[in-house]
């Protein structure tokens, strides 16, 4: 398995463990330990084939006032108030080798995409948050070529048990990609067309609507386990006529753990 695959699955599963605890001043400024997990996802949106990954990686959590590396991801907070937060977030998608995906046989591989960009968060009543991230995907292993833009608005509802022993969140949202991003997944250039895979020109628009659920439980001060599941509905996707579009829904799921070996005496926000 490539290093990009390890990083991709780490980003996917770390995002699933996001909690509201990162602003708690009782938490340490930094923690270090190990993170492990396994997940299964469609090879790409609308694919019949699946990608399954497992890993164990070093873990570093840092809760600075501006720079953050925590269970919500990696980013830089530019604006932070009780109701509104603006940061720069990052995400990484998993790769898919065309030889492992029947619909893409003979076509170029889909490499990992490093995505980054601004993310606006608005706190709403009832433990509900509106997130408006706009990300620029860059293709790894191909000179960091730009692959368009992705916009993923979503509503997130969070809840937690007494003392933060367990946390859970549910989300609903949509994913939009511009023409260049949809071309990366769904376009069939003339040189790759076959009798079973006709030429196709992709367009920008809706890629999917998405439902997500995650649960995290603290077993001890040092150990935490989590699980997540995500359902994607692609029945109204802009490029459902592409010969590479094989399924109108997709399910992702994963489990994992985190172990803290060391933590700072300094507190977050100090």
Buried (B, 14 or more C-beta within 10 A) or exposed (E): EEEBBBBBBBBBBBBBBBBBBBBEEEBBBBBBBEBBBBBBBBBBBBBEBBBEBBBBBEBEBBBBEEEBBBBBBBBBBEEBEEEEBBBBBBBBBBBBEBEEBEBBEEBEBBBBBBBBBBBBBEBEEEEEBBBBBBBBBBBBEEEEEEBBBBBBBBEBBBEBEEEBEBBBBBBEBBBBBBBBBBBBBBBBEEEBEEEEBEEBEBBBBBBBBBBBBBBBBBEEEBEBBBBBBBBBBBEEBBBEEBBBBBBBEBEBBBBBBBBBEEBBEEEBEE
